[in-house]
């Protein structure tokens, strides 16, 4: 192990000596001042149980496992400083996002690099330790001599995150640790992976993530969060206009599901900030019982006149670019908007452009459910007929929406 490396757990309780080699106390904490330097340890807190003194980095002569030796004894009493990050108090055991591992981990220790600059030793933060090796060091702290601990832990593989990947860490006046995460890295993750991370974060850090990332990414991520209570908590933590930006990017049925779980005053505040078109779609879905087909359906579907051809259908699909990735079925309607047929996309791809859609749809009975149909019955129909999309109609047969297989999976997961 490199001789120029020290660990925060090794520093804690380390003896501090004056110019004559007399012990003046033990190290209680090491501090960064991010506004001055986000990497170099700026202050050391030394003392007993009641009285602590502040040692500046340039008052230290040497630092090693044998102790900290000063070169300047003009110390001042420690006073709370909101711009100071105390690593033991504010960093150890805090959560941090491991972008590369796609998970939230806990900070168990901090690796520091010792550099001899300007005629004295300085410590620079190198990485945060999140693995078993750092847990072993914590367990041995104050019990086993550091040199023996180092020898024993060599057999344990290291697991750490370099400090630059953690970005700047700053405490706020309430002593919450706020991570200024590189949001571009989060936005590049799959929404399902990001949702897993968000579910593990504290309430404050969830809010920080959703405030910072792109609205479309935020919407996709919120849709992937499994627990409806967590979804509600996230939206309620945001200002109404920011929450509205996210809800507008969600599928109307998913947006309605989340808003239906919120207090009426808060959901109304969000709806008030939404643009007219998505607001209308969501409000219409909110009118239905959540345990009915109407409460499960989405208003995002592609329908075409039953008098159209395959070429007309392809043109309609091109007008619905956002739906291409999930589109499995086209719905045929008559001039009054009544459902007359269902066409799997696969048949359309192989058809001659001039082929009438009625011919492609065939004479198969069109399976649909009324908007008031019970949720358990909807699930049975989708399962029985192996449907990817189930049309929902009014009592008069007017096509109102569609229920996808994903909707059914979400319902089953919640139940």
Secondary structure, 3 states (H helix, E strand, C coil): CCCCEEEHHHHCCCEEECCCCCEEEEEEEEEEECCCECCECCEEEEECCCCEEEEEHHHEEEEECCEEEECCCCCEECCCCCCCEEHHHHCCCCEEEECCCCEEEECCEEEEEEEEECCEEEEEEEEEECCHHHHHHHHHCCCCCHHHHHHHHCCCCCCEEEHHHHCCEEECCCCCEEECCCHHHHHCCCHHHHHHHHHHCCHHHHHHHHHHCCHHHHHHHHHHCCCHHHHHHHHHHCCHHHHHHHHHHCCHHHHHHHHHHCCHHHHHHHHHHCCHHHHHHHHHHHCCCCCEHHHHCECCCCEEECCCEHHHHHHHHHCCHHHCCCCCEEEEECCCCEEEEEEEHHHHHHCCCCCEHHHHHCCCCCCEEECCCEHHHHHHHHHHHCCCEEEEECCCCEEEEEEEHHHHHHHHHHC
